Amino acid sequence: MNKYFTLIVLIVVATVSTFGFQADDKSPARVAQALVDAFNAHDVEGVLKTYHPNSVARRLPSGEVFLTGHSDLRKKFETAFQRNPTIKVEIVQRIVDGVFVIDKEKIIVVTDGKKSERFGLVIYEIRDGLIVNEWYPRSQ
């Protein structure tokens, strides 16, 4: 009886960990964190894996579209990493509400041994494990 119980427990644990992890991978919080992790690793392909191929980025409050799809994103991130090889982002605060993730970010760059920081806000809409829309509010 003890062998059967152990076998059942092992099967349940393996099933939960396998399927549970895959389900979590697509959660908006996990996708947003995967983007941050890829950004901090300067992994352009990893960044692109978090975005839908036809994603759209807009400025707020104007609603102006400034990035559309993987081609624009690739240029943005390759340029950022090339221009600032030390660039990193830290999430100061994250709010998750359904398919929306709001990140208050601290962007850190070290140039000539001097650290500079700036803050930004980004809102992501994440569906089926991919960023489909993002908005960048600008303070007036």
Phi and psi in radians as a Rosetta constraint file:
Dihedral C 1 N 2 CA 2 C 2 CIRCULARHARMONIC -1.106 0.35
Dihedral N 2 CA 2 C 2 N 3 CIRCULARHARMONIC -0.656 0.35
Dihedral C 2 N 3 CA 3 C 3 CIRCULARHARMONIC -1.115 0.35
Dihedral N 3 CA 3 C 3 N 4 CIRCULARHARMONIC -0.732 0.35
Dihedral C 3 N 4 CA 4 C 4 CIRCULARHARMONIC -1.148 0.35
Dihedral N 4 CA 4 C 4 N 5 CIRCULARHARMONIC -0.713 0.35
Dihedral C 4 N 5 CA 5 C 5 CIRCULARHARMONIC -1.083 0.35
Dihedral N 5 CA 5 C 5 N 6 CIRCULARHARMONIC -0.792 0.35
Dihedral C 5 N 6 CA 6 C 6 CIRCULARHARMONIC -1.091 0.35
Dihedral N 6 CA 6 C 6 N 7 CIRCULARHARMONIC -0.751 0.35
Dihedral C 6 N 7 CA 7 C 7 CIRCULARHARMONIC -1.082 0.35
Dihedral N 7 CA 7 C 7 N 8 CIRCULARHARMONIC -0.775 0.35
Dihedral C 7 N 8 CA 8 C 8 CIRCULARHARMONIC -1.105 0.35
Dihedral N 8 CA 8 C 8 N 9 CIRCULARHARMONIC -0.770 0.35
Dihedral C 8 N 9 CA 9 C 9 CIRCULARHARMONIC -1.053 0.35
Dihedral N 9 CA 9 C 9 N 10 CIRCULARHARMONIC -0.774 0.35
Dihedral C 9 N 10 CA 10 C 10 CIRCULARHARMONIC -1.093 0.35
Dihedral N 10 CA 10 C 10 N 11 CIRCULARHARMONIC -0.725 0.35
Dihedral C 10 N 11 CA 11 C 11 CIRCULARHARMONIC -1.112 0.35
Dihedral N 11 CA 11 C 11 N 12 CIRCULARHARMONIC -0.785 0.35
Dihedral C 11 N 12 CA 12 C 12 CIRCULARHARMONIC -1.102 0.35
Dihedral N 12 CA 12 C 12 N 13 CIRCULARHARMONIC -0.800 0.35
Dihedral C 12 N 13 CA 13 C 13 CIRCULARHARMONIC -1.091 0.35
Dihedral N 13 CA 13 C 13 N 14 CIRCULARHARMONIC -0.772 0.35
Dihedral C 13 N 14 CA 14 C 14 CIRCULARHARMONIC -1.107 0.35
Dihedral N 14 CA 14 C 14 N 15 CIRCULARHARMONIC -0.732 0.35
Dihedral C 14 N 15 CA 15 C 15 CIRCULARHARMONIC -1.150 0.35
Dihedral N 15 CA 15 C 15 N 16 CIRCULARHARMONIC -0.828 0.35
Dihedral C 15 N 16 CA 16 C 16 CIRCULARHARMONIC -1.110 0.35
Dihedral N 16 CA 16 C 16 N 17 CIRCULARHARMONIC -0.794 0.35
Dihedral C 16 N 17 CA 17 C 17 CIRCULARHARMONIC -1.174 0.35
Dihedral N 17 CA 17 C 17 N 18 CIRCULARHARMONIC -0.658 0.35
Dihedral C 17 N 18 CA 18 C 18 CIRCULARHARMONIC -1.216 0.35
Dihedral N 18 CA 18 C 18 N 19 CIRCULARHARMONIC -0.962 0.35
Dihedral C 18 N 19 CA 19 C 19 CIRCULARHARMONIC -1.325 0.35
Dihedral N 19 CA 19 C 19 N 20 CIRCULARHARMONIC -0.597 0.35
Dihedral C 19 N 20 CA 20 C 20 CIRCULARHARMONIC -1.102 0.35
Dihedral N 20 CA 20 C 20 N 21 CIRCULARHARMONIC -0.746 0.35
Dihedral C 20 N 21 CA 21 C 21 CIRCULARHARMONIC -1.120 0.35
Dihedral N 21 CA 21 C 21 N 22 CIRCULARHARMONIC -0.767 0.35
Dihedral C 21 N 22 CA 22 C 22 CIRCULARHARMONIC -1.086 0.35
Dihedral N 22 CA 22 C 22 N 23 CIRCULARHARMONIC -0.705 0.35
Dihedral C 22 N 23 CA 23 C 23 CIRCULARHARMONIC -1.136 0.35
Dihedral N 23 CA 23 C 23 N 24 CIRCULARHARMONIC -0.745 0.35
Dihedral C 23 N 24 CA 24 C 24 CIRCULARHARMONIC -1.111 0.35
Dihedral N 24 CA 24 C 24 N 25 CIRCULARHARMONIC -0.584 0.35
Dihedral C 24 N 25 CA 25 C 25 CIRCULARHARMONIC -0.971 0.35
Dihedral N 25 CA 25 C 25 N 26 CIRCULARHARMONIC -0.530 0.35
Dihedral C 25 N 26 CA 26 C 26 CIRCULARHARMONIC -1.626 0.35
Dihedral N 26 CA 26 C 26 N 27 CIRCULARHARMONIC -0.051 0.35
Dihedral C 26 N 27 CA 27 C 27 CIRCULARHARMONIC -1.152 0.35
Dihedral N 27 CA 27 C 27 N 28 CIRCULARHARMONIC 2.548 0.35
Dihedral C 27 N 28 CA 28 C 28 CIRCULARHARMONIC -0.943 0.35
Dihedral N 28 CA 28 C 28 N 29 CIRCULARHARMONIC -0.711 0.35
Dihedral C 28 N 29 CA 29 C 29 CIRCULARHARMONIC -1.108 0.35
Dihedral N 29 CA 29 C 29 N 30 CIRCULARHARMONIC -0.727 0.35
Dihedral C 29 N 30 CA 30 C 30 CIRCULARHARMONIC -1.159 0.35
Dihedral N 30 CA 30 C 30 N 31 CIRCULARHARMONIC -0.699 0.35
Dihedral C 30 N 31 CA 31 C 31 CIRCULARHARMONIC -1.136 0.35
Dihedral N 31 CA 31 C 31 N 32 CIRCULARHARMONIC -0.786 0.35
Dihedral C 31 N 32 CA 32 C 32 CIRCULARHARMONIC -1.064 0.35
Dihedral N 32 CA 32 C 32 N 33 CIRCULARHARMONIC -0.714 0.35
Dihedral C 32 N 33 CA 33 C 33 CIRCULARHARMONIC -1.211 0.35
Dihedral N 33 CA 33 C 33 N 34 CIRCULARHARMONIC -0.639 0.35
Dihedral C 33 N 34 CA 34 C 34 CIRCULARHARMONIC -1.079 0.35
Dihedral N 34 CA 34 C 34 N 35 CIRCULARHARMONIC -0.652 0.35
Dihedral C 34 N 35 CA 35 C 35 CIRCULARHARMONIC -1.092 0.35
Dihedral N 35 CA 35 C 35 N 36 CIRCULARHARMONIC -0.841 0.35
Dihedral C 35 N 36 CA 36 C 36 CIRCULARHARMONIC -1.051 0.35
Dihedral N 36 CA 36 C 36 N 37 CIRCULARHARMONIC -0.784 0.35
Dihedral C 36 N 37 CA 37 C 37 CIRCULARHARMONIC -1.092 0.35
Dihedral N 37 CA 37 C 37 N 38 CIRCULARHARMONIC -0.762 0.35
Dihedral C 37 N 38 CA 38 C 38 CIRCULARHARMONIC -1.155 0.35
Dihedral N 38 CA 38 C 38 N 39 CIRCULARHARMONIC -0.700 0.35
Dihedral C 38 N 39 CA 39 C 39 CIRCULARHARMONIC -1.037 0.35
Dihedral N 39 CA 39 C 39 N 40 CIRCULARHARMONIC -0.860 0.35
Dihedral C 39 N 40 CA 40 C 40 CIRCULARHARMONIC -1.160 0.35
Dihedral N 40 CA 40 C 40 N 41 CIRCULARHARMONIC -0.402 0.35
Dihedral C 40 N 41 CA 41 C 41 CIRCULARHARMONIC -1.539 0.35
Dihedral N 41 CA 41 C 41 N 42 CIRCULARHARMONIC -0.036 0.35
Dihedral C 41 N 42 CA 42 C 42 CIRCULARHARMONIC 0.967 0.35
Dihedral N 42 CA 42 C 42 N 43 CIRCULARHARMONIC 0.711 0.35
Dihedral C 42 N 43 CA 43 C 43 CIRCULARHARMONIC -1.779 0.35
Dihedral N 43 CA 43 C 43 N 44 CIRCULARHARMONIC 1.610 0.35
Dihedral C 43 N 44 CA 44 C 44 CIRCULARHARMONIC -1.039 0.35
Dihedral N 44 CA 44 C 44 N 45 CIRCULARHARMONIC -0.764 0.35
Dihedral C 44 N 45 CA 45 C 45 CIRCULARHARMONIC -1.109 0.35
Dihedral N 45 CA 45 C 45 N 46 CIRCULARHARMONIC -0.682 0.35
Dihedral C 45 N 46 CA 46 C 46 CIRCULARHARMONIC -1.106 0.35
Dihedral N 46 CA 46 C 46 N 47 CIRCULARHARMONIC -0.699 0.35
Dihedral C 46 N 47 CA 47 C 47 CIRCULARHARMONIC -1.064 0.35
Dihedral N 47 CA 47 C 47 N 48 CIRCULARHARMONIC -0.842 0.35
Dihedral C 47 N 48 CA 48 C 48 CIRCULARHARMONIC -1.082 0.35
Dihedral N 48 CA 48 C 48 N 49 CIRCULARHARMONIC -0.527 0.35
Dihedral C 48 N 49 CA 49 C 49 CIRCULARHARMONIC -1.124 0.35
Dihedral N 49 CA 49 C 49 N 50 CIRCULARHARMONIC -0.319 0.35
Dihedral C 49 N 50 CA 50 C 50 CIRCULARHARMONIC -1.550 0.35
Dihedral N 50 CA 50 C 50 N 51 CIRCULARHARMONIC -0.166 0.35
Dihedral C 50 N 51 CA 51 C 51 CIRCULARHARMONIC -1.901 0.35
Dihedral N 51 CA 51 C 51 N 52 CIRCULARHARMONIC 2.504 0.35
Dihedral C 51 N 52 CA 52 C 52 CIRCULARHARMONIC -1.165 0.35
Dihedral N 52 CA 52 C 52 N 53 CIRCULARHARMONIC 2.503 0.35
Dihedral C 52 N 53 CA 53 C 53 CIRCULARHARMONIC -0.997 0.35
Dihedral N 53 CA 53 C 53 N 54 CIRCULARHARMONIC -0.417 0.35
Dihedral C 53 N 54 CA 54 C 54 CIRCULARHARMONIC -1.970 0.35
Dihedral N 54 CA 54 C 54 N 55 CIRCULARHARMONIC 0.502 0.35
Dihedral C 54 N 55 CA 55 C 55 CIRCULARHARMONIC -1.093 0.35
Dihedral N 55 CA 55 C 55 N 56 CIRCULARHARMONIC 2.773 0.35
Dihedral C 55 N 56 CA 56 C 56 CIRCULARHARMONIC -2.307 0.35
Dihedral N 56 CA 56 C 56 N 57 CIRCULARHARMONIC 2.371 0.35
Dihedral C 56 N 57 CA 57 C 57 CIRCULARHARMONIC -2.018 0.35
Dihedral N 57 CA 57 C 57 N 58 CIRCULARHARMONIC 2.351 0.35
Dihedral C 57 N 58 CA 58 C 58 CIRCULARHARMONIC -2.229 0.35
Dihedral N 58 CA 58 C 58 N 59 CIRCULARHARMONIC 2.638 0.35
Dihedral C 58 N 59 CA 59 C 59 CIRCULARHARMONIC -1.584 0.35
Dihedral N 59 CA 59 C 59 N 60 CIRCULARHARMONIC 2.509 0.35
Dihedral C 59 N 60 CA 60 C 60 CIRCULARHARMONIC -2.012 0.35
Dihedral N 60 CA 60 C 60 N 61 CIRCULARHARMONIC 2.503 0.35
Dihedral C 60 N 61 CA 61 C 61 CIRCULARHARMONIC -1.576 0.35
Dihedral N 61 CA 61 C 61 N 62 CIRCULARHARMONIC -0.087 0.35
Dihedral C 61 N 62 CA 62 C 62 CIRCULARHARMONIC -1.186 0.35
Dihedral N 62 CA 62 C 62 N 63 CIRCULARHARMONIC -0.527 0.35
Dihedral C 62 N 63 CA 63 C 63 CIRCULARHARMONIC 1.427 0.35
Dihedral N 63 CA 63 C 63 N 64 CIRCULARHARMONIC 0.083 0.35
Dihedral C 63 N 64 CA 64 C 64 CIRCULARHARMONIC -1.056 0.35
Dihedral N 64 CA 64 C 64 N 65 CIRCULARHARMONIC 2.231 0.35
Dihedral C 64 N 65 CA 65 C 65 CIRCULARHARMONIC -1.379 0.35
Dihedral N 65 CA 65 C 65 N 66 CIRCULARHARMONIC 2.235 0.35
Dihedral C 65 N 66 CA 66 C 66 CIRCULARHARMONIC -2.182 0.35
Dihedral N 66 CA 66 C 66 N 67 CIRCULARHARMONIC -0.162 0.35
Dihedral C 66 N 67 CA 67 C 67 CIRCULARHARMONIC -2.489 0.35
Dihedral N 67 CA 67 C 67 N 68 CIRCULARHARMONIC 2.366 0.35
Dihedral C 67 N 68 CA 68 C 68 CIRCULARHARMONIC -2.405 0.35
Dihedral N 68 CA 68 C 68 N 69 CIRCULARHARMONIC 2.021 0.35
Dihedral C 68 N 69 CA 69 C 69 CIRCULARHARMONIC 1.382 0.35
Dihedral N 69 CA 69 C 69 N 70 CIRCULARHARMONIC 3.080 0.35
Dihedral C 69 N 70 CA 70 C 70 CIRCULARHARMONIC -1.092 0.35
Dihedral N 70 CA 70 C 70 N 71 CIRCULARHARMONIC -0.616 0.35
Dihedral C 70 N 71 CA 71 C 71 CIRCULARHARMONIC -1.067 0.35
Dihedral N 71 CA 71 C 71 N 72 CIRCULARHARMONIC -0.851 0.35
Dihedral C 71 N 72 CA 72 C 72 CIRCULARHARMONIC -1.122 0.35
Dihedral N 72 CA 72 C 72 N 73 CIRCULARHARMONIC -0.722 0.35
Dihedral C 72 N 73 CA 73 C 73 CIRCULARHARMONIC -1.113 0.35
Dihedral N 73 CA 73 C 73 N 74 CIRCULARHARMONIC -0.732 0.35
Dihedral C 73 N 74 CA 74 C 74 CIRCULARHARMONIC -1.019 0.35
Dihedral N 74 CA 74 C 74 N 75 CIRCULARHARMONIC -0.831 0.35
Dihedral C 74 N 75 CA 75 C 75 CIRCULARHARMONIC -1.054 0.35
Dihedral N 75 CA 75 C 75 N 76 CIRCULARHARMONIC -0.773 0.35
Dihedral C 75 N 76 CA 76 C 76 CIRCULARHARMONIC -1.032 0.35
Dihedral N 76 CA 76 C 76 N 77 CIRCULARHARMONIC -0.897 0.35
Dihedral C 76 N 77 CA 77 C 77 CIRCULARHARMONIC -1.302 0.35
Dihedral N 77 CA 77 C 77 N 78 CIRCULARHARMONIC -0.672 0.35
Dihedral C 77 N 78 CA 78 C 78 CIRCULARHARMONIC -1.060 0.35
Dihedral N 78 CA 78 C 78 N 79 CIRCULARHARMONIC -0.745 0.35
Dihedral C 78 N 79 CA 79 C 79 CIRCULARHARMONIC -1.131 0.35
Dihedral N 79 CA 79 C 79 N 80 CIRCULARHARMONIC -0.791 0.35
Dihedral C 79 N 80 CA 80 C 80 CIRCULARHARMONIC -1.064 0.35
Dihedral N 80 CA 80 C 80 N 81 CIRCULARHARMONIC -0.777 0.35
Dihedral C 80 N 81 CA 81 C 81 CIRCULARHARMONIC -1.235 0.35
Dihedral N 81 CA 81 C 81 N 82 CIRCULARHARMONIC -0.595 0.35
Dihedral C 81 N 82 CA 82 C 82 CIRCULARHARMONIC -1.268 0.35
Dihedral N 82 CA 82 C 82 N 83 CIRCULARHARMONIC -0.758 0.35
Dihedral C 82 N 83 CA 83 C 83 CIRCULARHARMONIC -1.211 0.35
Dihedral N 83 CA 83 C 83 N 84 CIRCULARHARMONIC -0.640 0.35
Dihedral C 83 N 84 CA 84 C 84 CIRCULARHARMONIC -2.264 0.35
Dihedral N 84 CA 84 C 84 N 85 CIRCULARHARMONIC 1.402 0.35
Dihedral C 84 N 85 CA 85 C 85 CIRCULARHARMONIC -1.094 0.35
Dihedral N 85 CA 85 C 85 N 86 CIRCULARHARMONIC -0.235 0.35
Dihedral C 85 N 86 CA 86 C 86 CIRCULARHARMONIC -1.786 0.35
Dihedral N 86 CA 86 C 86 N 87 CIRCULARHARMONIC 0.032 0.35
Dihedral C 86 N 87 CA 87 C 87 CIRCULARHARMONIC -1.048 0.35
Dihedral N 87 CA 87 C 87 N 88 CIRCULARHARMONIC 2.345 0.35
Dihedral C 87 N 88 CA 88 C 88 CIRCULARHARMONIC -2.453 0.35
Dihedral N 88 CA 88 C 88 N 89 CIRCULARHARMONIC 2.807 0.35
Dihedral C 88 N 89 CA 89 C 89 CIRCULARHARMONIC -2.256 0.35
Dihedral N 89 CA 89 C 89 N 90 CIRCULARHARMONIC 2.442 0.35
Dihedral C 89 N 90 CA 90 C 90 CIRCULARHARMONIC -2.086 0.35
Dihedral N 90 CA 90 C 90 N 91 CIRCULARHARMONIC 2.442 0.35
Dihedral C 90 N 91 CA 91 C 91 CIRCULARHARMONIC -1.549 0.35
Dihedral N 91 CA 91 C 91 N 92 CIRCULARHARMONIC 2.040 0.35
Dihedral C 91 N 92 CA 92 C 92 CIRCULARHARMONIC -1.410 0.35
Dihedral N 92 CA 92 C 92 N 93 CIRCULARHARMONIC -0.682 0.35
Dihedral C 92 N 93 CA 93 C 93 CIRCULARHARMONIC -2.686 0.35
Dihedral N 93 CA 93 C 93 N 94 CIRCULARHARMONIC 2.467 0.35
Dihedral C 93 N 94 CA 94 C 94 CIRCULARHARMONIC -2.301 0.35
Dihedral N 94 CA 94 C 94 N 95 CIRCULARHARMONIC 2.315 0.35
Dihedral C 94 N 95 CA 95 C 95 CIRCULARHARMONIC -2.089 0.35
Dihedral N 95 CA 95 C 95 N 96 CIRCULARHARMONIC 2.249 0.35
Dihedral C 95 N 96 CA 96 C 96 CIRCULARHARMONIC -2.042 0.35
Dihedral N 96 CA 96 C 96 N 97 CIRCULARHARMONIC 2.190 0.35
Dihedral C 96 N 97 CA 97 C 97 CIRCULARHARMONIC -2.394 0.35
Dihedral N 97 CA 97 C 97 N 98 CIRCULARHARMONIC 1.673 0.35
Dihedral C 97 N 98 CA 98 C 98 CIRCULARHARMONIC 1.110 0.35
Dihedral N 98 CA 98 C 98 N 99 CIRCULARHARMONIC -2.110 0.35
Dihedral C 98 N 99 CA 99 C 99 CIRCULARHARMONIC -1.527 0.35
Dihedral N 99 CA 99 C 99 N 100 CIRCULARHARMONIC 0.003 0.35
Dihedral C 99 N 100 CA 100 C 100 CIRCULARHARMONIC -1.835 0.35
Dihedral N 100 CA 100 C 100 N 101 CIRCULARHARMONIC 2.390 0.35
Dihedral C 100 N 101 CA 101 C 101 CIRCULARHARMONIC -2.194 0.35
Dihedral N 101 CA 101 C 101 N 102 CIRCULARHARMONIC 2.258 0.35
Dihedral C 101 N 102 CA 102 C 102 CIRCULARHARMONIC -2.008 0.35
Dihedral N 102 CA 102 C 102 N 103 CIRCULARHARMONIC 2.099 0.35
Dihedral C 102 N 103 CA 103 C 103 CIRCULARHARMONIC -2.005 0.35
Dihedral N 103 CA 103 C 103 N 104 CIRCULARHARMONIC 2.192 0.35
Dihedral C 103 N 104 CA 104 C 104 CIRCULARHARMONIC -1.595 0.35
Dihedral N 104 CA 104 C 104 N 105 CIRCULARHARMONIC 2.061 0.35
Dihedral C 104 N 105 CA 105 C 105 CIRCULARHARMONIC -1.945 0.35
Dihedral N 105 CA 105 C 105 N 106 CIRCULARHARMONIC 2.561 0.35
Dihedral C 105 N 106 CA 106 C 106 CIRCULARHARMONIC -1.963 0.35
Dihedral N 106 CA 106 C 106 N 107 CIRCULARHARMONIC 2.039 0.35
Dihedral C 106 N 107 CA 107 C 107 CIRCULARHARMONIC -1.692 0.35
Dihedral N 107 CA 107 C 107 N 108 CIRCULARHARMONIC 2.208 0.35
Dihedral C 107 N 108 CA 108 C 108 CIRCULARHARMONIC -2.089 0.35
Dihedral N 108 CA 108 C 108 N 109 CIRCULARHARMONIC 2.282 0.35
Dihedral C 108 N 109 CA 109 C 109 CIRCULARHARMONIC -2.327 0.35
Dihedral N 109 CA 109 C 109 N 110 CIRCULARHARMONIC 2.399 0.35
Dihedral C 109 N 110 CA 110 C 110 CIRCULARHARMONIC -1.964 0.35
Dihedral N 110 CA 110 C 110 N 111 CIRCULARHARMONIC 2.098 0.35
Dihedral C 110 N 111 CA 111 C 111 CIRCULARHARMONIC -2.216 0.35
Dihedral N 111 CA 111 C 111 N 112 CIRCULARHARMONIC 2.196 0.35
Dihedral C 111 N 112 CA 112 C 112 CIRCULARHARMONIC 0.897 0.35
Dihedral N 112 CA 112 C 112 N 113 CIRCULARHARMONIC 0.712 0.35
Dihedral C 112 N 113 CA 113 C 113 CIRCULARHARMONIC 1.327 0.35
Dihedral N 113 CA 113 C 113 N 114 CIRCULARHARMONIC 0.026 0.35
Dihedral C 113 N 114 CA 114 C 114 CIRCULARHARMONIC -1.860 0.35
Dihedral N 114 CA 114 C 114 N 115 CIRCULARHARMONIC 2.143 0.35
Dihedral C 114 N 115 CA 115 C 115 CIRCULARHARMONIC -1.531 0.35
Dihedral N 115 CA 115 C 115 N 116 CIRCULARHARMONIC 2.298 0.35
Dihedral C 115 N 116 CA 116 C 116 CIRCULARHARMONIC -2.184 0.35
Dihedral N 116 CA 116 C 116 N 117 CIRCULARHARMONIC 2.546 0.35
Dihedral C 116 N 117 CA 117 C 117 CIRCULARHARMONIC -2.278 0.35
Dihedral N 117 CA 117 C 117 N 118 CIRCULARHARMONIC 2.522 0.35
Dihedral C 117 N 118 CA 118 C 118 CIRCULARHARMONIC -2.478 0.35
Dihedral N 118 CA 118 C 118 N 119 CIRCULARHARMONIC 2.799 0.35
Dihedral C 118 N 119 CA 119 C 119 CIRCULARHARMONIC -2.042 0.35
Dihedral N 119 CA 119 C 119 N 120 CIRCULARHARMONIC 2.603 0.35
Dihedral C 119 N 120 CA 120 C 120 CIRCULARHARMONIC -2.585 0.35
Dihedral N 120 CA 120 C 120 N 121 CIRCULARHARMONIC 2.931 0.35
Dihedral C 120 N 121 CA 121 C 121 CIRCULARHARMONIC -2.263 0.35
Dihedral N 121 CA 121 C 121 N 122 CIRCULARHARMONIC 2.382 0.35
Dihedral C 121 N 122 CA 122 C 122 CIRCULARHARMONIC -2.404 0.35
Dihedral N 122 CA 122 C 122 N 123 CIRCULARHARMONIC 2.475 0.35
Dihedral C 122 N 123 CA 123 C 123 CIRCULARHARMONIC -2.050 0.35
Dihedral N 123 CA 123 C 123 N 124 CIRCULARHARMONIC 2.185 0.35
Dihedral C 123 N 124 CA 124 C 124 CIRCULARHARMONIC -1.936 0.35
Dihedral N 124 CA 124 C 124 N 125 CIRCULARHARMONIC 2.471 0.35
Dihedral C 124 N 125 CA 125 C 125 CIRCULARHARMONIC -1.899 0.35
Dihedral N 125 CA 125 C 125 N 126 CIRCULARHARMONIC 2.074 0.35
Dihedral C 125 N 126 CA 126 C 126 CIRCULARHARMONIC -2.107 0.35
Dihedral N 126 CA 126 C 126 N 127 CIRCULARHARMONIC 2.064 0.35
Dihedral C 126 N 127 CA 127 C 127 CIRCULARHARMONIC -2.231 0.35
Dihedral N 127 CA 127 C 127 N 128 CIRCULARHARMONIC 2.387 0.35
Dihedral C 127 N 128 CA 128 C 128 CIRCULARHARMONIC 0.906 0.35
Dihedral N 128 CA 128 C 128 N 129 CIRCULARHARMONIC 0.656 0.35
Dihedral C 128 N 129 CA 129 C 129 CIRCULARHARMONIC 1.407 0.35
Dihedral N 129 CA 129 C 129 N 130 CIRCULARHARMONIC 0.209 0.35
Dihedral C 129 N 130 CA 130 C 130 CIRCULARHARMONIC -2.390 0.35
Dihedral N 130 CA 130 C 130 N 131 CIRCULARHARMONIC 2.547 0.35
Dihedral C 130 N 131 CA 131 C 131 CIRCULARHARMONIC -1.304 0.35
Dihedral N 131 CA 131 C 131 N 132 CIRCULARHARMONIC 2.122 0.35
Dihedral C 131 N 132 CA 132 C 132 CIRCULARHARMONIC -1.828 0.35
Dihedral N 132 CA 132 C 132 N 133 CIRCULARHARMONIC -0.539 0.35
Dihedral C 132 N 133 CA 133 C 133 CIRCULARHARMONIC -2.472 0.35
Dihedral N 133 CA 133 C 133 N 134 CIRCULARHARMONIC 2.608 0.35
Dihedral C 133 N 134 CA 134 C 134 CIRCULARHARMONIC -2.538 0.35
Dihedral N 134 CA 134 C 134 N 135 CIRCULARHARMONIC 2.597 0.35
Dihedral C 134 N 135 CA 135 C 135 CIRCULARHARMONIC -2.252 0.35
Dihedral N 135 CA 135 C 135 N 136 CIRCULARHARMONIC 2.441 0.35
Dihedral C 135 N 136 CA 136 C 136 CIRCULARHARMONIC -2.092 0.35
Dihedral N 136 CA 136 C 136 N 137 CIRCULARHARMONIC 1.710 0.35
Dihedral C 136 N 137 CA 137 C 137 CIRCULARHARMONIC -1.193 0.35
Dihedral N 137 CA 137 C 137 N 138 CIRCULARHARMONIC 2.467 0.35
Dihedral C 137 N 138 CA 138 C 138 CIRCULARHARMONIC -2.050 0.35
Dihedral N 138 CA 138 C 138 N 139 CIRCULARHARMONIC 2.295 0.35
Dihedral C 138 N 139 CA 139 C 139 CIRCULARHARMONIC -1.294 0.35
Dihedral N 139 CA 139 C 139 N 140 CIRCULARHARMONIC 2.625 0.35
